[in-house]
């Protein structure tokens, strides 16, 4: 009822606005009389502005829709048959006279079935007779069959070129000799700002070739529950299930993002839609076509977000950056001269705005290229660190034994003293946290909660001093650890 009241109120306002535009204005005492012709002229002038806006939306839709496709997918899934393939289900409970008592292995009981779904996509490239469609990994990444449907109703068999779950992107191709099939123009998502008018295209709930319009609500969305490998454009343009993989377009008819997910308690649009910025995906298109996968750059540092208290002890103040807590030995960062405790503030002249942004920027660097890092170390700015980027290995191939030093040092704050029950105010140092299994720290028997008071025999009172001594260590290191009222020295780790 409330929605109906709003609709009636909106309709009434529209009627009043129309009446005010086209009716003669009322004559007040002492005012000259205005003819209806002058009022009509003003009204039509106002209407022409609205028509121009409508024509713009029509033009964008007419240009974009032929490049937007419906992606119909079939996935082969498995389930466990509780009856183990028995012809008589009673055998499961009472056993078989042939000796089969329903104890077959799960593998033998696996059954396959086909699951169908749909999403959207946009044609972003053409090479010869091959057209390439950008969509989401959760739309086409696991598909065994793909059908591409154009806006004119034609259907083509699709082929998965490549998919990546980390960034939730996939590239699908189809073959056609029709050179009139258009390719969408890609825009510059770095220029997108809140308040920009945008349009979302796709097949929401199966209603193909749908268009919704709204504004960009926010940019750079990368909260903790979102993927760290991508920031998002937020929009209030209606996005529903089936819109995934479709383009978010600006007023120039350029693709600025790929619609990916919605925040909703009901499962339907509530004005919180999110799109992957197209600039995050441009290199992925090339990688899929050349290598069939997204190739991420890797430098070999463990980055963590730090608190104001942490930054104060490091001596970086309010400077925005990303903290390199650990460095993999023999990694590009290690070879280039990045040390544990470095506070990274720039890469290739671009300021670091957050840890997630730095992860994305490094991931987009091409393997074999070089990058110039600017860091704060020991309160000093260092700008000549050149790192040669390598291809990121499989997560399973990243070995903790190479993580140096194998733990994150934290301030010995009053709260930490209370938790560790350290009453002696003379005890100074840092607290070992997040000790990695099989790491150098683990081999030295360092445990979470240990208070490190010296590095190679030199006392350390805070984080800045600890990481300065760690950076100065040559070839080997040992630590003094305060424990139970006394101090012990670890063995020596050589690197």
C-alpha positions in Angstrom: 0.0 0.0 0.0 2.9 2.4 0.8 4.5 1.7 -2.6 1.1 2.5 -4.3 0.8 5.7 -2.3 4.3 6.8 -3.5 3.4 5.9 -7.1 0.2 8.0 -6.9 2.0 10.9 -5.3 4.7 10.8 -8.0 2.1 10.6 -10.7 0.3 13.6 -9.2 3.5 15.6 -9.1 4.1 14.8 -12.7 0.6 15.9 -13.7 1.1 19.2 -11.8 4.5 19.7 -13.4 2.9 19.1 -16.9 0.1 21.5 -16.1 2.5 24.2 -15.0 4.6 23.8 -18.1 1.8 24.0 -20.6 -0.9 26.1 -18.9 -1.1 29.9 -19.0 0.5 31.5 -15.9 -2.0 33.2 -13.5 -2.3 37.0 -13.9 -1.6 39.0 -10.7 -2.9 42.5 -10.2 -0.6 45.1 -11.8 1.3 42.5 -13.9 1.2 42.5 -17.6 -0.6 39.8 -19.4 1.5 37.0 -20.9 0.0 35.1 -23.8 -0.3 31.4 -23.8 2.1 31.3 -26.8 5.0 32.6 -24.7 4.2 30.1 -21.9 4.0 27.2 -24.5 7.3 28.3 -25.9 9.0 28.1 -22.5 7.4 24.8 -21.8 8.5 23.2 -25.1 12.0 24.6 -24.4 12.1 22.7 -21.1 10.7 19.6 -22.7 13.4 19.7 -25.4 16.0 19.4 -22.6 14.3 16.3 -21.3 14.0 14.9 -24.8 17.7 15.4 -25.4 18.4 13.4 -22.2 16.1 10.7 -23.4 17.7 10.6 -26.8 21.1 10.2 -25.2 19.8 7.2 -23.3 18.3 5.8 -26.4 21.6 6.3 -28.3 23.6 4.6 -25.6 21.2 1.6 -25.6 21.1 1.3 -29.3 24.8 1.3 -29.5 25.5 -1.0 -26.6 22.7 -3.6 -26.8 24.1 -5.3 -29.9 27.4 -5.9 -28.1 25.6 -7.3 -24.9 24.9 -11.0 -24.9 23.1 -13.6 -22.8 25.4 -16.3 -21.6 23.5 -19.6 -21.1 25.6 -22.2 -19.3 25.4 -25.9 -18.4 27.5 -27.4 -15.6 28.0 -31.0 -14.9 27.8 -31.6 -11.2 27.9 -34.7 -9.0 26.0 -36.0 -6.1 26.3 -39.1 -3.9 23.6 -41.7 -4.5 22.5 -42.9 -1.0 21.4 -46.2 -2.5 24.7 -46.9 -4.1 23.2 -47.6 -7.5 21.0 -50.5 -6.2 18.1 -51.4 -8.3 16.0 -52.0 -5.2 16.2 -49.2 -2.5 15.2 -51.7 0.2 18.7 -53.3 -0.3 20.2 -50.2 1.2 18.5 -51.0 4.5 18.2 -54.7 4.5 21.1 -55.9 2.4 21.3 -57.7 -0.9 21.0 -61.5 -1.3 24.0 -61.1 -3.6 26.1 -59.8 -0.8 26.0 -56.1 -1.6 25.1 -54.4 1.8 25.3 -50.8 0.6 28.9 -50.3 1.7 30.3 -49.2 -1.7 32.8 -46.3 -1.6 31.5 -42.8 -2.1 33.4 -42.7 -5.4 31.4 -45.6 -6.8 28.2 -43.9 -5.6 28.9 -40.6 -7.5 26.2 -39.7 -10.0 26.3 -36.8 -12.5 23.6 -34.3 -13.4 23.4 -31.2 -15.5 22.7 -27.8 -13.9 21.7 -24.9 -16.1 22.2 -21.2 -15.5 22.5 -17.9 -17.2 24.3 -14.6 -16.9 25.4 -11.8 -19.1 28.4 -10.7 -21.0 29.8 -8.1 -23.4 31.8 -8.4 -26.6 35.1 -6.7 -26.0 37.4 -7.9 -28.8 37.4 -9.4 -32.3 40.3 -11.2 -33.9 39.5 -12.5 -37.4 36.2 -14.5 -37.0 36.6 -14.9 -33.3 34.6 -12.7 -30.9 35.6 -12.5 -27.3 33.1 -11.9 -24.5 34.0 -10.7 -21.0 31.8 -12.1 -18.2 32.2 -13.4 -14.6 33.9 -16.5 -13.5 30.9 -17.4 -11.4 28.8 -17.3 -14.6 31.0 -19.3 -17.0 34.1 -20.5 -15.1 32.8 -24.0 -14.4 30.6 -24.5 -17.6 30.8 -27.6 -19.6 28.6 -26.1 -22.3 28.1 -22.4 -23.2 25.6 -20.9 -25.5 25.8 -17.2 -26.6 22.6 -15.4 -27.5 22.8 -12.0 -29.3 20.2 -9.3 -29.0 18.8 -10.2 -32.5 18.1 -13.7 -31.3 20.9 -15.6 -33.0 22.7 -18.2 -30.9 26.3 -19.4 -31.1 28.3 -22.1 -29.4 30.6 -20.6 -26.9 34.1 -21.7 -25.8 35.7 -20.9 -22.4 39.0 -19.2 -23.2 40.0 -18.7 -19.5 38.7 -18.0 -16.1 40.0 -16.6 -12.8 38.2 -17.0 -9.5 40.3 -14.5 -7.5 39.1 -11.6 -9.6 35.9 -13.3 -10.7 36.4 -12.9 -14.4 36.1 -15.2 -17.4 36.6 -14.8 -21.2 34.4 -16.7 -23.6 34.7 -16.8 -27.4 32.4 -17.7 -30.3 33.0 -17.8 -34.1 31.1 -15.8 -36.7 31.8 -14.4 -40.2 29.4 -11.6 -39.6 31.6 -8.4 -39.4 28.6 -6.3 -38.4 28.5 -7.7 -34.9 29.8 -4.7 -32.8 32.5 -4.7 -30.2 31.9 -2.5 -27.1 34.3 0.4 -26.4 36.1 0.2 -23.2 36.4 3.3 -21.0 38.7 4.5 -18.3 37.4 3.5 -14.9 40.0 5.6 -13.1 38.0 8.6 -14.2 34.7 7.4 -12.7 33.5 9.5 -9.8 30.5 9.3 -7.4 27.5 11.0 -9.0 28.3 10.0 -12.5 25.3 8.8 -14.5 25.6 5.1 -15.5 23.5 2.4 -17.1 23.6 -1.4 -16.4 22.9 -3.9 -19.2 22.2 -7.6 -19.1 19.7 -10.3 -18.6 18.3 -9.9 -15.0 16.2 -12.9 -14.0 16.3 -14.1 -17.6 14.9 -10.9 -19.1 17.5 -10.4 -21.8 18.6 -7.1 -23.2 17.4 -5.1 -20.2 18.7 -1.6 -19.4 18.6 0.1 -16.0 19.9 3.6 -15.2 21.3 5.2 -12.1 24.4 6.9 -10.7 27.7 5.8 -9.4 27.2 5.7 -5.6 30.8 5.1 -4.7 34.2 4.0 -6.1 37.1 2.1 -4.6 34.9 -0.2 -2.5 37.2 -2.8 -0.9 35.9 -3.6 2.5 37.2 -6.6 4.5 34.3 -8.9 3.2 35.2 -8.1 -0.4 37.9 -9.5 -2.6 41.3 -7.9 -1.9 42.3 -8.4 -5.5 39.7 -5.9 -6.8 38.1 -2.7 -5.8 34.5 -2.1 -6.9 32.3 0.6 -8.4 29.1 0.8 -6.4 25.9 1.8 -8.3 22.2 2.2 -7.6 21.3 1.2 -11.1 19.1 -1.9 -10.6 21.1 -5.1 -10.8 19.6 -8.5 -10.2 20.5 -12.2 -10.7 21.4 -12.7 -14.3 23.0 -9.2 -14.6 26.3 -10.8 -13.6 28.9 -10.3 -16.3 27.0 -7.5 -18.0 28.5 -4.1 -18.6 28.2 -0.9 -16.5 28.3 1.9 -19.0 28.9 5.7 -18.8 27.1 8.4 -20.7 29.6 8.1 -23.5 28.6 4.5 -24.2 31.9 3.2 -22.8 32.2 0.1 -20.6 33.5 1.3 -17.2 32.8 -2.0 -15.3 31.5 -5.5 -15.2 28.5 -6.1 -13.0 29.4 -8.7 -10.4 27.3 -8.9 -7.3 24.7 -7.2 -5.2 24.3 -6.6 -1.4 20.7 -7.6 -0.6 18.8 -9.3 2.3 16.1 -10.3 -0.1 18.1 -11.5 -3.1 16.8 -8.7 -5.3 18.0 -5.2 -6.1 18.0 -2.7 -3.2 20.2 -0.2 -5.0 23.5 -1.7 -3.8 25.1 -3.2 -7.0 28.9 -3.6 -7.5 31.0 -3.8 -10.7 34.6 -4.6 -11.3 36.3 -1.5 -12.8 37.2 -2.2 -16.4 40.8 -1.0 -15.9 41.3 -4.0 -13.5 40.3 -6.4 -16.3 42.0 -5.0 -19.5 45.3 -6.9 -18.8 43.3 -10.0 -18.0 41.8 -10.0 -21.5 45.2 -10.2 -23.0 46.4 -12.8 -20.5 43.4 -15.1 -21.3 44.0 -14.8 -25.0 47.8 -15.4 -24.8 48.0 -17.9 -22.0 44.5 -19.0 -21.1 44.9 -17.6 -17.6 45.5 -14.4 -15.6 49.1 -14.0 -14.8 49.7 -12.1 -11.6 52.9 -10.3 -10.8 54.7 -11.3 -7.6 57.4 -9.6 -5.5 57.4 -11.7 -2.4 56.4 -9.5 0.5 53.7 -10.1 3.2 51.7 -7.0 3.6 49.6 -6.2 6.7 47.4 -3.3 7.8 48.7 -1.5 10.9 47.2 0.7 13.6 48.1 4.3 14.4 50.0 3.0 17.5 52.0 0.7 15.2 52.8 3.5 12.8 53.9 5.8 15.6 56.4 3.2 16.8 57.6 2.7 13.3 58.2 6.5 13.0 56.0 7.0 9.9 53.4 9.2 11.6 50.2 9.7 9.5 51.9 8.8 6.2 49.7 6.5 4.1 51.3 3.3 2.8 51.5 -0.4 3.3 53.7 -2.3 5.8 56.0 -5.1 4.6 56.0 -7.3 7.7 57.9 -10.2 6.1 59.9 -10.9 2.9 60.4 -14.2 1.2 64.1 -15.1 0.9 65.4 -15.2 -2.7 62.2 -13.4 -3.8 62.2 -10.4 -6.2 61.7 -8.1 -3.2 64.6 -9.8 -1.3 66.9 -9.5 -4.3 65.8 -5.9 -4.9 66.5 -4.8 -1.4 63.2 -4.6 0.3 63.5 -5.4 4.0 61.0 -6.6 6.7 59.7 -3.5 8.4 59.8 -1.3 5.3 56.8 1.0 4.9 56.0 1.2 1.2 54.6 4.6 0.1 55.0 4.6 -3.7 55.4 2.2 -6.6 56.5 3.6 -10.0 55.7 7.1 -8.7 52.1 6.2 -7.8 51.2 6.8 -4.1 50.1 3.8 -2.1 46.6 4.5 -0.7 46.0 1.2 1.0 47.3 -2.3 1.4 44.6 -3.8 -0.9 45.4 -1.2 -3.6 49.1 -2.1 -3.5 48.2 -5.8 -3.8 46.2 -5.0 -6.9 48.9 -2.8 -8.4 51.6 -5.4 -7.9 49.3 -8.1 -9.3 48.8 -6.2 -12.5 52.5 -5.7 -13.2 53.8 -7.9 -16.0 56.2 -10.6 -15.1 59.7 -9.7 -16.4 59.1 -5.9 -15.9 60.7 -3.8 -13.2 59.1 -1.6 -10.6 60.6 1.2 -8.5 59.6 1.2 -4.8 59.8 4.1 -2.4 59.8 3.1 1.3 60.3 4.6 4.7 63.0 2.7 6.6 64.2 3.8 10.0 62.4 7.1 9.5 64.3 7.8 6.2 62.8 7.9 2.7 64.5 5.5 0.3 63.6 5.8 -3.4 66.0 3.7 -5.3 64.7 0.2 -4.7 64.3 -1.5 -8.1 62.5 -4.9 -8.2 62.2 -7.3 -11.1 58.6 -8.7 -11.1 58.1 -12.5 -11.3 55.0 -14.5 -12.1 53.1 -15.4 -9.0 53.4 -19.1 -8.2 50.6 -21.4 -7.1 49.6 -20.8 -3.5 50.7 -24.4 -2.7 54.2 -23.7 -4.0 54.7 -20.7 -1.6 56.8 -22.2 1.2 56.7 -20.7 4.7 60.3 -21.9 5.2 61.3 -18.9 3.0 59.3 -16.4 4.9 61.7 -14.0 6.7 61.7 -13.6 9.7 58.6 -15.8 10.0 56.7 -13.6 12.5 55.2 -10.1 12.8 56.6 -7.9 15.5 54.1 -5.9 17.5 54.4 -3.1 20.1 54.9 -4.0 23.7 52.0 -1.8 24.8 50.4 -1.6 28.3 47.7 -3.9 27.1 50.3 -6.4 25.8 52.1 -6.2 29.1 48.9 -6.9 31.0 48.1 -9.9 28.7 51.6 -11.3 29.0 51.7 -10.5 32.8 54.9 -8.5 32.5 55.1 -6.2 35.5 58.7 -5.2 35.1 58.7 -1.8 33.4 62.4 -2.1 32.6 61.6 -4.9 30.1 61.7 -3.2 26.6 61.3 -4.8 23.2 58.7 -6.1 20.8 56.2 -9.0 20.9 56.4 -11.9 18.4 53.0 -12.6 16.8 51.7 -14.7 13.9 54.6 -17.1 14.0 54.6 -19.2 10.8 55.0 -22.9 10.9 58.3 -24.2 9.4 59.5 -20.6 9.1 63.0 -19.4 10.3 61.3 -18.1 13.5 59.8 -21.6 14.1 63.2 -23.2 13.7 64.5 -20.9 16.4 61.7 -22.0 18.7 60.2 -18.5 18.8 56.5 -18.6 19.9 53.6 -16.2 19.9 53.9 -13.9 22.8 57.6 -14.0 23.2 59.2 -10.6 23.9 62.3 -10.0 21.8 64.6 -7.6 23.6 67.7 -7.7 21.4 68.8 -8.6 17.9 72.3 -10.0 17.4 73.1 -8.8 21.0 71.9 -5.2 20.4 69.0 -4.1 22.6 65.8 -2.9 20.9 63.2 -0.7 22.7 60.5 -0.4 20.0 59.5 -1.5 16.5 61.7 1.0 14.7 64.8 -0.2 16.5 63.9 -3.9 16.0 63.4 -3.6 12.3 66.5 -1.4 11.9 68.7 -4.1 13.6 67.0 -6.9 11.6 67.7 -5.0 8.3 71.3 -4.5 9.4 71.9 -8.2 10.0 74.3 -9.8 7.6 74.1 -13.5 6.8 73.0 -14.6 10.3 70.9 -13.5 13.2 69.9 -14.4 16.8 67.4 -13.0 19.2 67.3 -12.4 23.0 63.9 -13.4 24.4 62.5 -12.3 27.8 60.6 -15.2 29.4 59.5 -15.9 33.0 61.6 -13.2 34.5 64.8 -14.1 32.6 66.4 -13.7 29.2 67.5 -16.5 26.9 69.3 -16.3 23.5 68.0 -18.3 20.6 70.2 -20.2 18.2 71.7 -18.5 15.2 69.8 -18.6 11.9 72.0 -18.2 8.8 70.6 -16.9 5.5 
